Amino acid sequence: MDSTVGRYKPVYDHQPWRKYHAKIAVALLLTAALLAGCASSGDFHQSTGTNVSLHGNNYKVVKAGARGQSVGFYLLGFIPIVRPNYADAKSNLYKSVGKPLEGRSVALANQTQDKSSLYLLLFSIPKIVVTADIIEFNGAPSEPEDK
């Protein structure tokens, strides 16, 4: 005769992960929230407060449509390995002139900034492109003489 008949048989839990199911779910949600909250984006617009009149013959165009860009690399589309930045794009814009601009009275006119990204399966390539006309001031505009 079986000695366990009629007696309480201890039940063995074949799924011990059930005890930790809620803890694992909370940990995964917190990790996802932390990873999703680590992105930032912003622009820094600076003005020197200079007022210059661009009429008459007080300026000349050094290079129309000068272009500079900065490219980055994101692993899995959200882990930044190299970030593109505006300063590098603007520096490349000035280098695209092909002439030294130091000591000259130059300014950017019609400046635009474009941001784009190429998304592939395992990575993305963000890009910042700055385009502008580079102008040089010749001095005070010549005033028509009244006679």
Phi and psi in degrees as a GROMACS rama.xvg file:
@    title "Ramachandran Plot"
@    xaxis  label "Phi"
@    yaxis  label "Psi"
@TYPE xy
-77.8949  130.577  ASP-2
-80.0204  -8.30613  SER-3
-96.6978  0.579999  THR-4
-71.3378  128.58  VAL-5
84.8853  -7.48873  GLY-6
-99.1467  159.056  ARG-7
-73.9492  125.298  TYR-8
-99.9568  125.248  LYS-9
-64.0099  136.204  PRO-10
-93.2291  129.34  VAL-11
-92.5047  129.689  TYR-12
-80.0121  109.811  ASP-13
-82.5777  -6.1614  HIS-14
-128.775  75.1855  GLN-15
-68.1311  -16.4634  PRO-16
-69.171  -18.4466  TRP-17
-62.0406  -31.7537  ARG-18
-64.3893  -33.7026  LYS-19
-98.9433  3.3275  TYR-20
-58.0326  -46.8231  HIS-21
-67.5883  -40.1606  ALA-22
-64.7486  -40.9905  LYS-23
-65.9938  -41.6979  ILE-24
-63.1045  -42.7088  ALA-25
-65.3145  -42.3979  VAL-26
-63.2607  -40.6434  ALA-27
-65.9567  -40.5213  LEU-28
-64.9316  -41.5877  LEU-29
-65.0564  -41.507  LEU-30
-63.4385  -42.6997  THR-31
-64.6854  -39.5763  ALA-32
-66.0188  -39.5566  ALA-33
-66.7318  -41.7187  LEU-34
-68.6466  -36.4935  LEU-35
-72.994  -25.4707  ALA-36
-90.605  9.33048  GLY-37
-97.8975  13.1895  CYS-38
-100.599  146.501  ALA-39
-144.317  149.775  SER-40
-150.014  138.699  SER-41
-169.483  160.172  GLY-42
-119.952  145.25  ASP-43
-116.64  103.836  PHE-44
-98.9716  120.296  HIS-45
-118.235  138.938  GLN-46
-125.917  138.372  SER-47
-88.4182  -11.7973  THR-48
78.1767  16.0873  GLY-49
-85.6582  137.611  THR-50
-112.297  114.685  ASN-51
-125.599  137.211  VAL-52
-97.2222  125.536  SER-53
-106.433  68.8696  LEU-54
-138.919  162.331  HIS-55
74.0367  -143.64  GLY-56
-117.388  40.0217  ASN-57
-90.4916  5.25196  ASN-58
-151.019  162.09  TYR-59
-136.659  151.8  LYS-60
-83.8018  118.608  VAL-61
-78.002  -47.5808  VAL-62
-152.137  123.055  LYS-63
-87.6735  137.668  ALA-64
68.53  33.6219  GLY-65
-63.7254  145.378  ALA-66
-136.811  137.098  ARG-67
-138.526  147.928  GLY-68
-141.553  158.318  GLN-69
-134.052  132.719  SER-70
-119.58  144.481  VAL-71
-123.125  -173.992  GLY-72
-147.816  123.353  PHE-73
-117.757  125.823  TYR-74
-79.1508  133.392  LEU-75
58.6238  15.9828  LEU-76
84.1649  -9.98624  GLY-77
-140.143  -4.58526  PHE-78
-101.246  106.346  ILE-79
-72.9644  123.582  PRO-80
-96.508  -50.2957  ILE-81
-134.155  124.976  VAL-82
-95.5944  140.543  ARG-83
-75.6908  146.687  PRO-84
-136.957  154.224  ASN-85
-65.1288  -38.4836  TYR-86
-61.7475  -42.1859  ALA-87
-65.8081  -39.8363  ASP-88
-64.2902  -41.6042  ALA-89
-69.6897  -38.1855  LYS-90
-61.5433  -42.5899  SER-91
-66.569  -30.1832  ASN-92
-64.0224  -46.4497  LEU-93
-65.5265  -36.8451  TYR-94
-67.2358  -26.1449  LYS-95
-69.4978  -12.2761  SER-96
-68.1879  -37.0599  VAL-97
85.119  1.23053  GLY-98
-126.933  151.139  LYS-99
-69.5062  133.442  PRO-100
-108.948  -2.68142  LEU-101
-63.3198  136.417  GLU-102
80.7015  -1.61398  GLY-103
-102.043  153.569  ARG-104
-88.2996  83.6751  SER-105
-113.23  156.26  VAL-106
-148.546  163.344  ALA-107
-100.053  133.031  LEU-108
-122.847  151.415  ALA-109
55.4473  43.7028  ASN-110
-77.742  134.273  GLN-111
-129.476  153.42  THR-112
-130.779  126.154  GLN-113
-120.166  135.513  ASP-114
-116.798  135.806  LYS-115
-148.077  161.505  SER-116
-141.584  140.465  SER-117
-105.747  116.601  LEU-118
-102.425  124.155  TYR-119
-117.918  -177.252  LEU-120
-60.6817  -50.4107  LEU-121
-105.934  -5.56437  LEU-122
-157.447  168.625  PHE-123
-135.299  155.511  SER-124
-124.076  97.6351  ILE-125
-81.315  150.284  PRO-126
-142.63  139.323  LYS-127
-116.29  127.943  ILE-128
-121.974  126.189  VAL-129
-112.181  128.681  VAL-130
-126.178  137.987  THR-131
-160.942  162.894  ALA-132
-94.7833  128.883  ASP-133
-96.6542  123.266  ILE-134
-119.869  154.328  ILE-135
-124.261  133.706  GLU-136
-84.7314  136.715  PHE-137
-94.4068  -18.0434  ASN-138
138.145  -160.999  GLY-139
-68.9241  143.797  ALA-140
-67.5914  144.779  PRO-141
-76.104  129.662  SER-142
-89.9794  137.675  GLU-143
-67.9992  135.441  PRO-144
-81.9917  134.313  GLU-145
-91.4723  129.145  ASP-146
